[in-house]
Structures are given as structure tokens and as C-alpha cells.
Amino acid sequence: MLRDRLSEEDSAIIETIKRVAWVTGASQGIGAAVSRRLARDGWIVAASARSADKLHALSQEAEHLPGSIVVFPLDVTDEPAVERVFADIEARLGPVQLAILNAGTHEPIPATEFSVAPVRRLIEINLMGAVHCLTPVISRFVARRSGRIAVVASLAGYRGLPTASAYGASKAGLINMCESLRPELLDAGVVLSCVTPGFVRTPLTDRNPFPMPFLIDVDTAADRILRGVAGRQFEITFPRRFSYLMKVLRLLPYALYFAIVRRVSPRRD
Ligand SMILES: NC(=O)c1ccc[n+]([C@@H]2O[C@H](COP(=O)([O-])OP(=O)(O)OC[C@H]3O[C@@H](n4cnc5c(N)ncnc54)[C@H](OP(=O)(O)O)[C@@H]3O)[C@@H](O)[C@H]2O)c1
């Protein structure tokens, strides 16, 4: 093994330059693609999600890569578990320099079937899950005056979309929270980005029964996220054409906005 042939001093230098990233929602889709891409670039990736078997498969897949993927199973809705797992990651792998908080899901809710349970589920996973992860990450990064954080929201957080009352609310909450955190964290030496993707082909969107405009593949999404993080961007949004469209919709007065939404929404009668 290479490490056996290195002097203690060399080993110490390698220890200090190794880069550690934490990716949540890493068992499939965007999180898995980001983890693979980071491991290809030499990062040690702490990969978290609930499905330990999928994380182990991802870790094995990365064995030939310059970096590595280490499995840390976690349900982000379990606040004490998040604290424990984050402490465990740093104890085993060293200080985390990059956190990609991506765990999330979607459930369409027709407005006529609106109820508490699915809304609570999505807020717990998408919004509170990110809050649980942000808490220890911000605390450690601020103490070290360094670190990068990317929170994965969605273009669906820009404006209310049909059947997305819970999903959109969770993602709009994340965008607003990130806007609030960014300036103060920058002053504290920490760079926080907010990722707002359009449609990306993943197991989540494979369930969608409708044509998805401007759909992109998951490796392109991973590339955009990591390029945005490297460029210290606040808003990492893609694909560009869909993002511009959503931004224009955001500027429209309600009468016009609702007229457009009703025209493009599938009718249920
Ligand atoms: N795909 C898109 O078009 C799109 C567009 C905009 C935004 N996004 C956002 O991008 C993120 C990733 O989406 P995706 O399309 O890659 O979805 P996906 O294929 O369903 O992957 C979601 C990931 O989140 C994990 N996860 C879900 N609930 C969790 C929990 N309670 N604790 C820990 N991990 C959990 C899942 O793993 P386990 O089930 O194993 O826990 C999985 O690894 C989400 O936040 C999504 O809202 C996606």
C-alpha cells in the first residue's frame, strides 16, 4: 500500500490535503451522481441516505476511483441521528469541507385532496431535513471559518405550481432560508449556495406521467452543481432556459400567472 512507503511527514501532509465532502440523498439520482463525480475528483465522500444497501453498492462502484465513498446511513428527519452521524463522519474522515444537502422527495397533491399528512411528510424531509443537517454543518464551518454548503431546492420553489403545494412550499422555504443565511455566513468565512434545478432524469422524475420540459440527465446536473459550488455562486440554477422561464413567470401579475397556469395544467374533468 502506498501509505506504507510514505514517511510520517508525507502521511501528515496527505492527511491535511485530503478533502472530505458530505452528500445527503446519495443513494440514487442527483446525490449519487454528485458523489461519483466528487470521488472521481479525489474527494472522500461521506454518503448518506436511508437505503444502506444502495449506498454500499455506490461505495463499491467507486473503488477504482481516485477518491472514495464511505457509507453513513441516515434519515434526515431524525434530528439526533443527524448530529450523531455528522460527528461520526468528522471523527472517522476528518473535517468536512463541503456539504451537499440534497435529500428530498416529491409527492403530488391535487388541491381537492389537500390534507395534513403528505404536507407534513414533505416539510419534514425537504425543509426540516435540511435544517437538521445545516445546524451542525454551520456550527463547525463557522468555528473553522471555512467550508462550502450547497442546499438543493428546486425551480418549483420560485412560484406555486399545480399539485406542488407541499413540495413548492418546502422548496420556497429552503430558497428563502438560503437567501437569509448567505450574507452572514460569507462574513463568517462560509460560502452557501442554493441549487434550483428544473427537471433532471432520476428515479424521482421517472415516476412523472407527463412530458417534462427541458429534461436533463443526472450527470449534467451533478456537473452544474459542482461547477457552481467551485465558482462560489449563490444561485446554481439549470437548465438555463427553464430557469429564465420560471423567473419571467415570477414577475407576472397574479391574473396573468393564473391564466397561464390554468391553460397548461392538465384538467381533471
Ligand atoms: N430530479 C429533479 O428533476 C429535481 C428537480 C428539482 C429539485 N430536485 C431535488 O433534488 C434532490 C434529489 O432529487 P432526485 O431527483 O435525485 O430524487 P431521488 O432520485 O428520489 O433521490 C432522492 C434521494 O434522497 C434520499 N432521501 C429521501 N428521503 C430521505 C430521508 N428522510 N433521509 C435521508 N435521505 C432521504 C433518497 O434516499 P433513501 O430513499 O435511500 O433515503 C435518495 O437518495 C431532491 O431534494 C429533489 O427535491 C430534483
The ligand as an SDF file (V2000), in Angstrom:
LIG
                    3D

 48 52  0  0  0  0  0  0  0  0999 V2000
  -34.9910   15.2850  -10.2750 N   0  0  0  0  0  0  0  0  0  0  0  0
  -35.4600   16.5130  -10.4510 C   0  0  0  0  0  0  0  0  0  0  0  0
  -35.9970   16.8460  -11.5300 O   0  0  0  0  0  0  0  0  0  0  0  0
  -35.3330   17.5430   -9.3720 C   0  0  0  0  0  0  0  0  0  0  0  0
  -35.6680   18.8640   -9.6890 C   0  0  0  0  0  0  0  0  0  0  0  0
  -35.5590   19.8360   -8.7060 C   0  0  0  0  0  0  0  0  0  0  0  0
  -35.1020   19.5070   -7.4500 C   0  0  0  0  0  0  0  0  0  0  0  0
  -34.7820   18.2110   -7.1620 N   0  0  0  0  0  0  0  0  0  0  0  0
  -34.3260   17.9170   -5.8210 C   0  0  0  0  0  0  0  0  0  0  0  0
  -33.1020   17.2270   -5.8950 O   0  0  0  0  0  0  0  0  0  0  0  0
  -32.9770   16.3420   -4.7820 C   0  0  0  0  0  0  0  0  0  0  0  0
  -32.6580   14.9510   -5.2840 C   0  0  0  0  0  0  0  0  0  0  0  0
  -33.7110   14.5460   -6.1360 O   0  0  0  0  0  0  0  0  0  0  0  0
  -33.6170   13.2590   -7.0760 P   0  0  0  0  0  0  0  0  0  0  0  0
  -34.3830   13.5930   -8.2890 O   0  0  0  0  0  0  0  0  0  0  0  0
  -32.2190   12.7850   -7.1610 O   0  0  0  0  0  0  0  0  0  0  0  0
  -34.5300   12.2810   -6.2140 O   0  0  0  0  0  0  0  0  0  0  0  0
  -34.3940   10.7010   -5.9150 P   0  0  0  0  0  0  0  0  0  0  0  0
  -33.8510   10.0040   -7.0870 O   0  0  0  0  0  0  0  0  0  0  0  0
  -35.7110   10.2660   -5.3660 O   0  0  0  0  0  0  0  0  0  0  0  0
  -33.3030   10.7040   -4.7500 O   0  0  0  0  0  0  0  0  0  0  0  0
  -33.6320   11.2690   -3.5050 C   0  0  0  0  0  0  0  0  0  0  0  0
  -32.5660   10.9220   -2.5010 C   0  0  0  0  0  0  0  0  0  0  0  0
  -32.9350   11.4720   -1.2330 O   0  0  0  0  0  0  0  0  0  0  0  0
  -32.8820   10.4260   -0.2660 C   0  0  0  0  0  0  0  0  0  0  0  0
  -33.8480   10.6540    0.8000 N   0  0  0  0  0  0  0  0  0  0  0  0
  -35.1890   10.7780    0.7030 C   0  0  0  0  0  0  0  0  0  0  0  0
  -35.7270   10.9170    1.9320 N   0  0  0  0  0  0  0  0  0  0  0  0
  -34.6950   10.8620    2.8070 C   0  0  0  0  0  0  0  0  0  0  0  0
  -34.6090   10.9180    4.2170 C   0  0  0  0  0  0  0  0  0  0  0  0
  -35.6910   11.0570    5.0050 N   0  0  0  0  0  0  0  0  0  0  0  0
  -33.3850   10.8300    4.8050 N   0  0  0  0  0  0  0  0  0  0  0  0
  -32.2870   10.6780    4.0490 C   0  0  0  0  0  0  0  0  0  0  0  0
  -32.2950   10.6130    2.7110 N   0  0  0  0  0  0  0  0  0  0  0  0
  -33.5000   10.6980    2.1070 C   0  0  0  0  0  0  0  0  0  0  0  0
  -33.1750    9.1390   -1.0470 C   0  0  0  0  0  0  0  0  0  0  0  0
  -32.6090    8.0120   -0.4250 O   0  0  0  0  0  0  0  0  0  0  0  0
  -33.3670    6.9660    0.5320 P   0  0  0  0  0  0  0  0  0  0  0  0
  -34.7350    6.7750   -0.0280 O   0  0  0  0  0  0  0  0  0  0  0  0
  -32.4760    5.7890    0.4790 O   0  0  0  0  0  0  0  0  0  0  0  0
  -33.3680    7.6290    1.8750 O   0  0  0  0  0  0  0  0  0  0  0  0
  -32.3900    9.4310   -2.3260 C   0  0  0  0  0  0  0  0  0  0  0  0
  -31.0360    9.1260   -2.1490 O   0  0  0  0  0  0  0  0  0  0  0  0
  -34.2930   16.4430   -4.0140 C   0  0  0  0  0  0  0  0  0  0  0  0
  -34.1540   17.3490   -2.9460 O   0  0  0  0  0  0  0  0  0  0  0  0
  -35.2570   16.9910   -5.0550 C   0  0  0  0  0  0  0  0  0  0  0  0
  -36.3310   17.6900   -4.4690 O   0  0  0  0  0  0  0  0  0  0  0  0
  -34.8930   17.2280   -8.0940 C   0  0  0  0  0  0  0  0  0  0  0  0
  1  2  1  0
  2  3  2  0
  2  4  1  0
  4  5  1  0
  4 48  2  0
  5  6  2  0
  6  7  1  0
  7  8  2  0
  8  9  1  0
  8 48  1  0
  9 10  1  0
  9 46  1  0
 10 11  1  0
 11 12  1  0
 11 44  1  0
 12 13  1  0
 13 14  1  0
 14 15  2  0
 14 16  1  0
 14 17  1  0
 17 18  1  0
 18 19  2  0
 18 20  1  0
 18 21  1  0
 21 22  1  0
 22 23  1  0
 23 24  1  0
 23 42  1  0
 24 25  1  0
 25 26  1  0
 25 36  1  0
 26 27  1  0
 26 35  1  0
 27 28  2  0
 28 29  1  0
 29 30  1  0
 29 35  2  0
 30 31  1  0
 30 32  2  0
 32 33  1  0
 33 34  2  0
 34 35  1  0
 36 37  1  0
 36 42  1  0
 37 38  1  0
 38 39  2  0
 38 40  1  0
 38 41  1  0
 42 43  1  0
 44 45  1  0
 44 46  1  0
 46 47  1  0
M  CHG  2   8   1  16  -1
M  END
$$$$
